Amino acid sequence: MGERRALRLVTNENAVVLGAGFAGLLTAGVLTKFYQQVTVVDWDPVPGQYRRGVPQGRHAHNLLPAGARVVDEVFPGLVAEMSADGAVLADVLSDYRFYLGGKELPRVPVGAHSVHATRPFYERHLRRRLVAQDGLRLVLGADVVGLIGDDRRITGVRILPQEAGLRAARAWANDVWQDVEQSLDQGELPSTEQDTLIRLVLNHTTSTVYEVGRTVHRWAGSAAIRRGPVDRFLRDLGTGAQHITSSPVVLQNCGKWLSGAQPDARWSFLDLT
């Protein structure tokens, strides 16, 4: 943690796919047939949801027949599995209405079906089948910061987990606080679960920012010991990371509630009583 890491490629041994979206997951599925290990890297830390890296993810999605055939070639039987899980299969002519010049075209079944579902639905099923392949590795929440290679070919990529980790912490903090705001807007006090998540988010965000600071310190070299912005940045981070609200006792109390050891307890500042 905290260092730039290199993922190297060796012909027929390792392959790296940048992006764990629809295209990346399908590409990785093909590569698993030719490489001993396939690593899929994506900056989004949480799979299976509407992702910030896919801004069009909330739009209606339609996998056309040719695409559905490719999916079934890479992952045999996957279209039928998606249909059984709720995806809508539609004949491209008989189940649609097409109008030309104000007149509806004849609806004739042709036996070619498209697959209607949400973007997370597609990705969840592709990822489920992909991770079952031997030699598959998912690296989520990591930024690609450079390529390794020469004038002839690319032999690897450099990834940096800190920035993506910081984005993940920020996204979690936003989700937790939006949930708390909804309760407050309804005239309700935060529940024990919400209070617990607030404390966990605070602790996690603090430790994540501290790791970013440690990386800055290493990259700064001798400049880090001089009086100035870097010096003050590291001092403030170190002090914040030792704040009582991020102490081990708070984490232990969070664990007690999350594990069900004290299901009826309430928070009193830092204590669970």
C-alpha positions as CSV (number, residue, x, y, z in Angstrom):
1,M,0.0,0.0,0.0
2,G,1.3,3.5,-0.8
3,E,3.6,2.5,-3.6
4,R,3.2,2.5,-7.4
5,R,3.0,-1.1,-8.3
6,A,3.8,-2.6,-11.7
7,L,1.8,-5.3,-13.4
8,R,4.1,-6.9,-16.0
9,L,3.1,-8.8,-19.1
10,V,4.9,-11.8,-20.5
11,T,3.7,-13.3,-23.7
12,N,1.2,-16.1,-23.2
13,E,1.6,-15.9,-19.4
14,N,0.1,-12.6,-18.3
15,A,-2.4,-10.2,-19.8
16,V,-3.8,-7.0,-18.3
17,V,-7.2,-5.5,-19.2
18,L,-7.8,-1.8,-18.3
19,G,-11.4,-1.4,-17.3
20,A,-13.9,-3.7,-15.7
21,G,-16.9,-2.5,-17.7
22,F,-18.9,-4.6,-20.2
23,A,-16.1,-4.5,-22.9
24,G,-13.3,-5.1,-20.4
25,L,-15.1,-8.1,-18.8
26,L,-15.9,-9.6,-22.1
27,T,-12.3,-9.1,-23.4
28,A,-10.9,-10.7,-20.2
29,G,-13.2,-13.7,-20.9
30,V,-11.6,-14.2,-24.3
31,L,-8.0,-13.7,-22.9
32,T,-8.5,-16.4,-20.3
33,K,-8.5,-18.9,-23.1
34,F,-5.0,-17.9,-24.2
35,Y,-3.2,-16.6,-21.1
36,Q,-2.3,-18.3,-17.8
37,Q,-3.2,-15.2,-15.8
38,V,-5.5,-12.3,-16.7
39,T,-5.6,-9.2,-14.5
40,V,-8.5,-6.7,-14.8
41,V,-7.9,-3.3,-13.4
42,D,-10.6,-0.7,-12.7
43,W,-10.6,2.6,-10.8
44,D,-14.2,2.0,-9.5
45,P,-13.8,0.3,-6.1
46,V,-17.3,-1.1,-5.8
47,P,-18.6,-3.5,-8.4
48,G,-22.3,-4.3,-9.0
49,Q,-23.6,-0.8,-8.6
50,Y,-24.2,2.3,-10.7
51,R,-20.6,3.4,-11.0
52,R,-19.1,6.9,-11.4
53,G,-16.8,5.6,-14.1
54,V,-19.9,4.7,-16.2
55,P,-22.0,7.9,-16.2
56,Q,-24.4,6.4,-18.7
57,G,-25.0,3.4,-16.4
58,R,-28.5,4.6,-15.4
59,H,-29.7,4.7,-19.0
60,A,-31.9,2.0,-20.5
61,H,-29.7,-0.7,-22.0
62,N,-30.4,-3.1,-24.9
63,L,-28.0,-5.8,-25.9
64,L,-28.7,-6.4,-29.6
65,P,-28.8,-10.0,-31.1
66,A,-25.2,-9.9,-32.5
67,G,-23.9,-8.8,-29.1
68,A,-25.9,-11.5,-27.3
69,R,-24.4,-14.1,-29.6
70,V,-20.9,-12.9,-28.8
71,V,-21.6,-13.0,-25.1
72,D,-22.8,-16.6,-25.4
73,E,-19.7,-17.5,-27.4
74,V,-17.4,-16.2,-24.7
75,F,-19.6,-17.4,-21.8
76,P,-21.9,-20.2,-23.1
77,G,-25.4,-20.1,-21.7
78,L,-25.0,-16.7,-20.1
79,V,-27.9,-15.1,-22.0
80,A,-30.3,-17.8,-20.8
81,E,-29.0,-17.3,-17.3
82,M,-29.6,-13.6,-17.5
83,S,-33.1,-14.2,-18.8
84,A,-33.9,-16.6,-15.9
85,D,-32.7,-13.8,-13.6
86,G,-35.1,-11.2,-15.0
87,A,-33.6,-9.8,-18.2
88,V,-36.2,-9.3,-20.9
89,L,-35.6,-11.0,-24.2
90,A,-37.4,-9.4,-27.1
91,D,-37.7,-10.5,-30.8
92,V,-36.2,-7.5,-32.7
93,L,-39.2,-7.3,-35.1
94,S,-42.2,-8.8,-33.5
95,D,-41.7,-7.4,-30.0
96,Y,-41.0,-3.8,-31.2
97,R,-43.0,-1.3,-33.1
98,F,-41.3,0.5,-36.0
99,Y,-42.9,3.4,-37.9
100,L,-41.8,4.6,-41.3
101,G,-43.5,7.6,-42.9
102,G,-46.2,7.5,-40.2
103,K,-47.1,3.8,-40.9
104,E,-46.3,0.9,-38.7
105,L,-44.1,-1.8,-40.3
106,P,-45.3,-5.4,-40.1
107,R,-44.3,-7.2,-36.9
108,V,-42.9,-10.5,-38.1
109,P,-41.0,-12.8,-35.7
110,V,-37.4,-13.5,-36.9
111,G,-36.1,-15.4,-34.0
112,A,-33.3,-12.9,-33.2
113,H,-33.6,-11.6,-29.6
114,S,-32.1,-8.6,-27.9
115,V,-31.6,-8.6,-24.1
116,H,-33.0,-5.7,-22.0
117,A,-31.5,-5.1,-18.5
118,T,-29.6,-2.5,-16.5
119,R,-25.9,-1.9,-16.9
120,P,-25.1,-3.2,-13.4
121,F,-27.1,-6.3,-14.2
122,Y,-25.0,-7.1,-17.3
123,E,-21.8,-6.5,-15.5
124,R,-22.7,-8.6,-12.5
125,H,-23.5,-11.6,-14.6
126,L,-20.3,-11.1,-16.8
127,R,-18.2,-10.7,-13.7
128,R,-19.8,-13.8,-12.0
129,R,-18.8,-16.0,-15.0
130,L,-15.4,-14.3,-15.4
131,V,-14.2,-14.8,-11.8
132,A,-15.0,-18.5,-12.1
133,Q,-12.2,-18.8,-14.7
134,D,-8.8,-20.1,-13.6
135,G,-6.1,-17.5,-13.4
136,L,-8.4,-14.4,-13.2
137,R,-7.6,-11.6,-10.9
138,L,-9.6,-8.4,-10.3
139,V,-7.8,-5.3,-9.1
140,L,-10.5,-2.7,-8.2
141,G,-10.1,0.8,-6.8
142,A,-6.7,1.4,-8.6
143,D,-5.6,4.1,-11.0
144,V,-3.4,3.3,-14.0
145,V,-0.7,6.0,-14.0
146,G,1.5,4.8,-16.8
147,L,2.6,2.1,-19.2
148,I,5.8,0.0,-19.1
149,G,7.5,-1.0,-22.4
150,D,9.7,0.2,-25.2
151,D,9.3,1.3,-28.8
152,R,8.2,-2.2,-29.9
153,R,5.6,-3.3,-27.3
154,I,3.9,-2.6,-24.0
155,T,5.0,-5.0,-21.3
156,G,3.0,-3.8,-18.3
157,V,1.2,-1.0,-16.5
158,R,1.8,1.0,-13.4
159,I,-1.1,1.3,-10.9
160,L,-1.6,3.6,-8.0
161,P,-4.2,2.6,-5.4
162,Q,-4.2,5.8,-3.2
163,E,-6.2,8.2,-5.4
164,A,-8.9,5.6,-6.1
165,G,-8.9,4.7,-2.4
166,L,-9.5,8.4,-1.6
167,R,-12.4,8.6,-4.1
168,A,-13.9,5.4,-2.5
169,A,-13.7,7.0,1.0
170,R,-15.3,10.2,-0.3
171,A,-18.1,8.2,-2.0
172,W,-18.8,6.2,1.1
173,A,-18.9,9.4,3.2
174,N,-21.3,11.0,0.8
175,D,-23.6,7.9,0.8
176,V,-23.6,7.7,4.6
177,W,-24.3,11.4,5.2
178,Q,-27.1,11.5,2.5
179,D,-28.8,8.7,4.4
180,V,-28.4,10.6,7.7
181,E,-29.7,13.8,6.1
182,Q,-32.9,12.0,5.0
183,S,-33.6,11.0,8.5
184,L,-33.0,14.5,9.9
185,D,-35.2,16.0,7.2
186,Q,-38.0,13.6,8.4
187,G,-37.5,14.9,11.9
188,E,-35.8,11.7,13.1
189,L,-32.6,11.3,15.0
190,P,-29.9,9.1,13.4
191,S,-30.3,5.4,14.2
192,T,-27.5,3.4,16.0
193,E,-26.6,1.9,12.6
194,Q,-26.2,5.4,11.1
195,D,-24.2,6.6,14.1
196,T,-22.0,3.5,13.7
197,L,-21.4,4.1,10.0
198,I,-20.6,7.8,10.7
199,R,-17.8,6.7,13.0
200,L,-16.5,4.1,10.6
201,V,-16.5,6.5,7.7
202,L,-14.6,9.1,9.8
203,N,-12.0,6.5,10.8
204,H,-11.7,5.1,7.3
205,T,-11.4,8.5,5.6
206,T,-8.8,9.6,8.1
207,S,-6.6,6.6,7.6
208,T,-7.0,6.8,3.9
209,V,-5.9,10.4,3.7
210,Y,-3.0,9.6,6.0
211,E,-1.8,6.9,3.6
212,V,-2.0,9.6,0.8
213,G,0.2,11.8,3.0
214,R,2.7,9.1,3.5
215,T,3.0,8.6,-0.2
216,V,3.5,12.4,-0.7
217,H,6.2,12.2,2.0
218,R,8.1,9.5,0.2
219,W,7.8,11.2,-3.2
220,A,8.9,14.5,-1.7
221,G,12.3,13.1,-0.7
222,S,14.5,15.5,1.2
223,A,12.0,18.3,0.6
224,A,9.7,16.7,3.1
225,I,12.1,17.7,6.0
226,R,12.0,21.4,5.1
227,R,9.6,23.9,6.7
228,G,6.8,24.5,4.2
229,P,3.5,23.2,2.8
230,V,4.6,19.5,2.8
231,D,5.9,19.7,6.3
232,R,2.7,21.3,7.6
233,F,0.5,18.9,5.6
234,L,2.2,15.8,7.1
235,R,2.1,17.3,10.6
236,D,-1.7,18.0,10.4
237,L,-2.4,14.6,8.9
238,G,-0.4,12.9,11.7
239,T,-2.3,14.8,14.3
240,G,-5.7,14.1,12.8
241,A,-5.0,10.4,12.5
242,Q,-4.4,10.3,16.3
243,H,-7.7,12.0,17.1
244,I,-9.7,10.3,19.8
245,T,-12.7,9.9,17.4
246,S,-10.5,7.5,15.4
247,S,-9.2,5.6,18.4
248,P,-9.2,1.7,18.6
249,V,-11.9,1.9,21.3
250,V,-14.3,3.5,18.9
251,L,-13.6,0.8,16.3
252,Q,-14.1,-1.9,18.9
253,N,-17.5,-0.4,19.8
254,C,-18.4,-0.3,16.1
255,G,-17.5,-3.9,15.9
256,K,-19.7,-4.8,18.9
257,W,-22.8,-3.3,17.3
258,L,-22.1,-4.6,13.8
259,S,-21.5,-8.1,15.1
260,G,-24.8,-8.1,17.0
261,A,-23.1,-8.3,20.4
262,Q,-25.0,-5.2,21.6
263,P,-28.0,-4.9,19.2
264,D,-30.0,-2.6,21.6
265,A,-27.1,-0.2,22.4
266,R,-27.0,3.5,21.6
267,W,-24.0,5.8,21.2
268,S,-23.1,8.3,23.8
269,F,-20.3,10.3,22.2
270,L,-17.5,7.6,21.9
271,D,-19.1,4.9,24.1
272,L,-21.7,2.3,23.1
273,T,-24.0,1.8,26.0
